[in-house]
């Protein structure tokens, strides 16, 4: 304890010195890493590229979509997450689940490597790849491009995936879910976050029309809400040129829907929810600082749904 106290005192003194010198202003925005190449295409898509040679001969691709369950219409609850699943069930150039099979032949394991997650305000897809084969760079970007603008949404595939997601919904039930339904409306008081959990609603998952999920993709998967991220043992200039070629011809959305930013309600007194369940297997606490309605939504807790292994 004495060592911890001395360390904290030293850290406090160092921060005080920097503040006095004017070198530290906690309200300043965090600057981007100068080693990251950042650009934006004419259609609005943003890209981030960084060379990193450790581990050697590896690269990671990500497609970040700035939309999640908060962007769902009332009859679409659960379909942001369902869309994420459909990205592995048919994209341009890779019908059905052949993208999974193709990547497996490259040593990329579905679940452990190839994966994605859906949250309230974002959906992110990720592919780690070896770079010993130069063609893998093109392959990774081609798959990202298919996710960004080429989901096939085969009706048969949608119906087959319903069972997968309904089982995921069922597995999420239990003590944790019952307690969350008690404390989450308190934690997220007067907020859309209180009733837009990414897993959605069972009746919608069972019965939604095909066009309803296609409408979600049409509205929110668009270049101005997407970013391509490539980090690894790569030639930055070559990757940048490939991104411009492969993603630059995606048309910008005309008259796009506005993406609303949601905060949480203000309260004068602390709000407390104490939840118990006879099947709970542990204890946990969920503090949440609430200041005002315009608080940056990125500070909020983010339950996410990952693809199962």
matplotlib code that plots the C-alpha trace (Angstrom):
import matplotlib.pyplot as plt

x = [0.0, 2.9, 4.3, 1.0, 0.6, 4.0, 3.3, 0.0, 1.7, 4.5, 1.9, -0.1, 3.0, 4.0, 0.5, 0.6, 4.0, 2.8, -0.4, 1.6, 3.8, 0.7, 1.7, -1.3, -4.9, -7.4, -10.0, -7.9, -8.9, -6.7, -4.6, -4.4, -1.3, 0.9, 1.8, -1.8, -2.7, -6.2, -8.2, -11.8, -13.2, -15.5, -18.5, -17.8, -16.1, -13.1, -10.1, -7.3, -4.1, -1.1, 2.0, 2.9, 5.5, 4.7, 3.6, 5.4, 3.5, 0.1, -2.6, -6.0, -8.9, -11.9, -15.1, -16.7, -20.3, -21.6, -25.0, -26.4, -29.6, -30.4, -31.0, -33.6, -37.3, -39.7, -40.4, -36.7, -35.6, -32.9, -32.2, -28.9, -27.6, -29.4, -27.7, -24.3, -25.1, -26.2, -22.8, -21.5, -24.4, -23.8, -22.0, -21.1, -18.5, -19.1, -22.6, -24.1, -21.4, -18.5, -16.6, -16.2, -15.0, -12.6, -11.0, -10.7, -8.5, -6.2, -5.9, -8.5, -10.8, -14.4, -15.1, -11.6, -10.3, -13.0, -15.7, -18.0, -20.1, -23.2, -23.7, -26.1, -24.4, -22.0, -21.4, -17.8, -16.4, -12.9, -10.6, -7.0, -5.0, -1.5, 0.4, 2.8, 0.4, 0.2, -3.3, -4.6, -4.6, -7.0, -9.1, -9.5, -10.5, -12.9, -14.7, -14.9, -16.3, -18.9, -20.0, -20.1, -22.3, -22.9, -25.0, -27.1, -29.9, -31.1, -34.5, -33.7, -30.6, -32.6, -35.0, -32.3, -30.5, -33.6, -33.1, -29.5, -30.4, -33.4, -31.2, -28.7, -31.7, -32.7, -29.2, -29.1, -32.0, -31.5, -30.6, -28.4, -31.1, -33.8, -31.7, -30.7, -34.3, -34.6, -31.5, -31.0, -34.1, -32.6, -29.1, -30.3, -33.2, -35.2, -33.0, -33.4, -30.6, -33.1, -35.2, -32.9, -30.8, -29.0, -30.6, -34.0, -37.5, -38.3, -41.6, -39.8, -37.0, -39.5, -41.8, -40.2, -40.7, -37.6, -37.9, -37.8, -34.2, -33.2, -34.5, -32.2, -29.2, -30.2, -30.7, -27.6, -24.9, -23.6, -20.1, -20.6, -21.3, -18.4, -14.7, -12.1, -9.2, -6.1, -3.2, -0.3, 2.8, 1.8, 2.8, 0.7, 0.7, -0.3, -3.2, -4.4, -4.5, -6.4, -9.0, -9.5, -10.1, -12.3, -14.4, -14.4, -17.0, -19.6, -22.2, -22.9, -26.3, -28.8, -31.0, -29.7, -31.6, -30.2, -28.4, -29.7, -27.4, -28.9, -28.0, -29.3, -31.7, -30.5, -31.3, -30.7, -30.5, -28.5, -30.6, -30.1, -31.3, -30.6, -31.4, -31.2, -31.9, -31.8, -29.9, -27.3, -23.7, -21.9, -22.0, -21.4, -21.8, -22.6, -22.0, -22.9, -22.1, -25.0, -24.5, -26.7, -28.6, -26.0, -23.3, -21.2, -23.0, -19.7, -19.3, -22.3, -22.0, -22.2, -23.6, -22.5, -23.4, -20.5, -20.8, -20.7, -17.6]
y = [0.0, 2.3, 1.8, 2.4, 5.6, 6.9, 6.1, 8.0, 11.0, 11.0, 10.8, 13.6, 15.8, 15.1, 16.1, 19.2, 20.2, 19.6, 21.6, 24.5, 24.6, 24.7, 21.4, 19.5, 20.5, 17.7, 19.5, 19.4, 16.8, 13.7, 14.0, 11.3, 9.1, 10.8, 7.3, 6.7, 7.7, 9.1, 10.0, 10.4, 9.4, 11.6, 9.4, 10.1, 6.8, 7.4, 5.1, 4.6, 2.8, 2.1, 0.0, -2.2, -4.9, -6.7, -9.4, -9.9, -11.0, -10.2, -7.6, -6.8, -5.4, -3.8, -2.3, 0.1, 1.0, 4.0, 2.5, -0.1, -0.9, 2.7, 3.3, 0.6, 1.5, 0.0, -2.9, -3.5, -4.2, -6.9, -6.4, -4.4, -7.6, -9.8, -7.8, -8.5, -12.2, -11.9, -10.5, -14.0, -15.5, -14.0, -11.0, -10.1, -12.6, -14.9, -16.4, -18.2, -18.7, -19.2, -16.2, -18.3, -21.3, -19.2, -17.5, -20.9, -22.0, -19.1, -20.1, -17.6, -19.3, -18.2, -16.9, -17.0, -14.8, -13.7, -12.0, -9.0, -7.3, -5.1, -2.4, 0.5, 2.9, 0.8, -2.5, -3.6, -6.4, -7.8, -10.0, -10.9, -12.2, -13.5, -11.3, -14.0, -14.2, -10.7, -11.6, -11.7, -7.9, -7.8, -10.6, -8.8, -5.5, -7.3, -8.9, -5.5, -4.0, -6.7, -6.1, -2.3, -2.4, -5.9, -8.0, -10.4, -11.0, -14.2, -14.9, -18.6, -17.6, -15.1, -17.8, -20.2, -17.6, -16.8, -20.1, -19.2, -15.8, -17.0, -19.6, -16.8, -14.9, -17.9, -18.5, -14.9, -15.4, -16.2, -14.4, -11.8, -10.9, -10.7, -8.4, -6.3, -5.7, -4.2, -2.0, -1.0, 1.4, 3.1, 3.2, 4.5, 6.6, 8.5, 7.2, 5.2, 3.0, 1.6, -0.2, -0.8, -3.8, -5.2, -8.7, -7.2, -8.6, -12.2, -11.7, -9.4, -11.9, -14.6, -12.8, -9.7, -9.4, -9.7, -6.1, -4.7, -5.9, -4.8, -1.4, -1.2, -2.0, 0.4, 3.3, 2.8, 0.9, 3.8, 5.4, 8.5, 6.2, 3.7, 3.5, 1.0, 0.3, -1.6, -2.2, -4.5, -5.5, -3.7, -1.1, 1.9, 3.6, 0.4, -0.3, 3.3, 3.1, -0.2, 1.3, 4.3, 1.9, -0.7, 1.7, 4.9, 3.7, 3.0, 5.8, 8.3, 8.1, 10.6, 12.3, 10.1, 9.6, 11.7, 9.7, 10.9, 11.0, 9.8, 10.8, 10.0, 12.0, 14.3, 13.7, 15.8, 12.9, 9.6, 6.8, 3.4, -0.1, -3.1, -6.4, -9.9, -13.3, -16.8, -18.0, -15.2, -16.6, -13.5, -9.9, -6.8, -3.0, -0.7, 2.9, 5.5, 9.2, 11.2, 14.9, 16.3, 15.2, 16.2, 14.0, 12.3, 9.0, 7.2, 7.4, 5.1, 1.4, -0.6, -4.2, -5.8, -9.0, -11.0, -13.8, -17.0, -19.3]
z = [0.0, 0.8, -2.7, -4.3, -2.3, -3.3, -6.9, -6.9, -5.2, -7.8, -10.6, -9.1, -8.8, -12.4, -13.7, -11.6, -13.1, -16.6, -15.9, -14.5, -17.6, -19.8, -21.5, -20.3, -21.0, -20.4, -22.4, -25.6, -28.2, -28.5, -31.6, -34.1, -34.3, -36.9, -38.2, -39.3, -42.8, -42.7, -45.8, -47.0, -50.4, -52.4, -51.5, -47.8, -46.7, -44.3, -44.2, -41.7, -42.5, -40.4, -41.0, -38.0, -38.5, -35.2, -35.6, -38.8, -41.9, -40.4, -41.2, -39.7, -41.7, -40.2, -41.5, -39.0, -39.7, -37.7, -37.1, -34.7, -32.8, -32.0, -35.7, -36.0, -36.6, -34.2, -36.5, -37.0, -33.4, -33.6, -37.3, -37.0, -35.3, -37.9, -40.7, -39.1, -39.3, -42.9, -43.8, -43.4, -45.5, -48.9, -50.3, -53.9, -55.1, -52.2, -52.2, -49.2, -46.5, -49.0, -47.5, -44.3, -46.3, -48.4, -45.5, -43.7, -46.6, -45.7, -42.1, -40.8, -38.3, -38.0, -34.5, -33.2, -36.0, -38.5, -36.4, -35.9, -33.3, -33.1, -30.5, -30.0, -32.3, -34.3, -36.1, -36.7, -38.9, -38.5, -40.5, -39.4, -42.4, -43.1, -45.7, -47.0, -50.0, -51.6, -52.9, -49.3, -49.3, -52.3, -50.7, -47.4, -49.1, -51.5, -48.5, -46.7, -49.9, -50.1, -46.5, -47.1, -50.2, -51.5, -49.1, -51.1, -48.6, -50.1, -48.6, -47.9, -46.1, -44.0, -42.9, -42.1, -40.0, -37.9, -36.0, -35.2, -33.8, -31.9, -30.3, -29.4, -28.0, -25.9, -24.6, -23.4, -21.1, -17.4, -14.2, -15.9, -18.3, -15.7, -13.5, -16.5, -17.3, -13.8, -13.6, -17.2, -17.4, -14.2, -15.6, -18.9, -17.6, -20.2, -23.0, -26.2, -24.9, -22.3, -25.0, -27.9, -26.8, -29.9, -29.6, -30.3, -29.8, -30.3, -32.2, -34.7, -35.2, -35.9, -38.3, -40.0, -43.7, -45.9, -47.1, -43.5, -43.0, -46.5, -45.7, -42.7, -44.8, -47.5, -45.0, -42.8, -44.7, -46.8, -47.3, -45.2, -42.2, -42.9, -42.3, -43.6, -41.2, -42.2, -39.8, -40.2, -42.1, -45.3, -47.9, -46.9, -50.3, -52.1, -49.7, -49.9, -53.7, -53.5, -51.1, -53.5, -56.4, -54.6, -52.5, -54.5, -56.9, -54.2, -54.9, -52.2, -50.7, -52.1, -49.4, -46.6, -43.4, -40.5, -37.8, -34.5, -31.5, -28.3, -24.7, -21.3, -19.1, -16.4, -12.7, -9.6, -7.2, -7.6, -9.1, -7.6, -8.6, -6.5, -8.2, -7.0, -8.5, -7.0, -10.0, -10.1, -10.0, -8.8, -7.7, -9.9, -9.7, -12.7, -11.8, -14.5, -14.3, -15.7, -16.4, -19.1, -22.2, -24.6, -23.0, -25.6, -26.3, -26.7, -22.9, -22.4, -21.6, -24.7, -24.6, -27.8, -29.6, -31.1, -33.5, -31.5, -31.9]

ax = plt.figure().add_subplot(projection="3d")
ax.plot(x, y, z, "-o")
ax.set_aspect("equal")
plt.show()
